[in-house]
């Protein structure tokens, strides 16, 4: 089988990653775009249903609905909602993902420990060929910067 241009340029990239790369920023960040679409649709529906409720309440008091008053009330309600739920969840998800991405000791501890255990098993099973096998695995999975060491 002939390698495609993508496999020659990006040898460690999976087919899914190559497909996403073809679609550019839309494919590469599809989850983010989908989340943004869900967010915008839900925000729009929140404001539309809020308008209908505001009109009904204004009518029950014999008043005409005022867009300025409605906007202030909806902004207040939206920000109260975000402060109590959305920002807390956003911090947890984004903050933890960021710390995992930068490789903080808290996020890497279990991986390093597990990798060290597996390397010990490989050394016992493979004997003299263990380092060659470990280097081959590291090269295949594009591990850079040497071998993992436990945090101290």
C-alpha positions, 0 to 999 in steps of 0.5 A: 500500500502506497503512503498518502501525502498526509502519512508522509508529512504527518507519520504519527497522525491517525486517520481521524486527525487527518480527516479533521485536518482537511476540514481546517478549523471547523474539523479541528475544533468541531466539538467547540463549534458544536458546543458554541452552537448549542449555547447560542441556540439555548440562549436565543430560546431563553430570551424568546421564551422570556419575552413571551413571559414578560409580555404576558406579565405586562398584559396581566398588569395592564401595561405595554411591554417595554423592550428596555425593561425586558432587556435589563431583567433578562440580562440580570437573570442570565448573569445570575444563572451564569454566576451560579452554574455556568462559571463554576462548571466552566472553571472546573472544565477549563481549569482542569483541562488546562492543568492536564494540558500543561502537565501539572504534577497532580495530573501526571502522577498516575500516568507516570506511576502506571508507565513505570510499572509497565516498564518494570514488567517489560524489563522483567519479560524482555530482559536485555531487549527491554530498552529497545522495546521501550524505545520502539514503543516511545517512537511509535507513539511520538513520546518526546523528551525521554522516559517518564520519571515519577514526581518527587 
